[in-house]
Amino acid sequence: MSGGSWNYLYYEIDDIADTLIQDKDPLRKAFGKKMKYIAQALRDIEWVDSGDYEKGEEVEAIEKALAR
């Protein structure tokens, strides 16, 4: 199992994002979609910090999250 250095927080963020994406409110739905990018960036950060990815492999996901 990869990760662990951030207690797999990205799982919770991803679950919240999925719930918001299903909401009828367009603002909540849009926020949920942004949170998917944040969850991916957090996952990649966690995997770098845990030694499962090389330093720098998180950069693309972070940039995507910031651009959305």
C-alpha positions, -999 to 999 in steps of 0.1 A, spaced: 0 0 0 14 34 -10 11 66 9 4 69 46 25 100 55 -7 121 54 -30 94 68 -46 90 33 -65 123 37 -70 124 -1 -95 95 2 -118 116 24 -114 146 1 -122 124 -29 -153 110 -12 -165 145 -4 -159 156 -40 -180 126 -53 -209 136 -30 -208 172 -41 -206 163 -78 -239 144 -73 -256 175 -58 -283 194 -77 -268 227 -68 -245 238 -97 -221 257 -73 -217 226 -51 -212 204 -82 -185 228 -96 -168 228 -62 -168 190 -61 -152 189 -95 -124 212 -83 -120 190 -52 -112 160 -75 -81 178 -87 -72 188 -51 -76 151 -40 -53 140 -68 -27 165 -59 -29 155 -22 -25 118 -33 6 126 -53 21 147 -25 14 119 0 31 94 -23 61 116 -27 64 122 10 60 85 16 88 76 -8 65 59 -33 70 86 -60 101 106 -68 104 142 -57 87 163 -85 62 137 -96 35 157 -77 41 189 -96 18 182 -125 -12 173 -102 -6 204 -81 -5 226 -112 -37 212 -124 -54 218 -91 -42 253 -90 -53 260 -126 -89 248 -121 
